[in-house]
Amino acid sequence: MVPCNNVAEATGPSYAQVAIKTEKSARQLQWLRSERIVQMNEKERLAEQTAYQEALAAAMEGKTV
């Protein structure tokens, strides 16, 4: 499951299921971390979302954050 940007739903994160189609893609996956979010205001959510997207982009490019 991966986060999605769903502008219509501002109550929290939403997720979409994706399919890994090749063995090469599967080998490139790496677990970054997991966190439980209890309550978050809009400013905190946007900051967390931006940080997550930057870390994901860096990981996809093979960089470390």
PEZIFEN-V234938 format. One record per pair of residues at least 12 apart in sequence whose ideal C-beta (glycine too) atoms are under 10 Angstrom apart, sorted by sequence separation. I is the first residue (numbers start at 1). J is the second residue. D is the distance in whole Angstrom. If there is no record, write none. Layout:
BEGIN
i: [I I]
j: [J J]
d: [D D]
END
This chain:
BEGIN
i: [1 3 4 1 2 3 35 1 2 51 1 2 1 2 1 35 33 32 33 32 13 32 12 12 13 32 12 30 29 28 10 13 28 12 32 28 10 13 13 13 5 3 5 3 3 3 2]
j: [13 15 16 14 15 16 48 15 16 65 16 17 17 18 18 52 52 52 55 55 37 56 37 39 40 59 40 59 59 59 42 45 60 45 65 62 45 48 49 52 49 49 53 52 53 56 56]
d: [10 6 5 10 6 8 9 4 6 9 7 8 6 6 8 10 10 9 9 7 8 8 8 10 9 7 8 7 10 9 7 8 8 8 9 9 9 9 8 9 8 7 9 7 8 9 9]
END
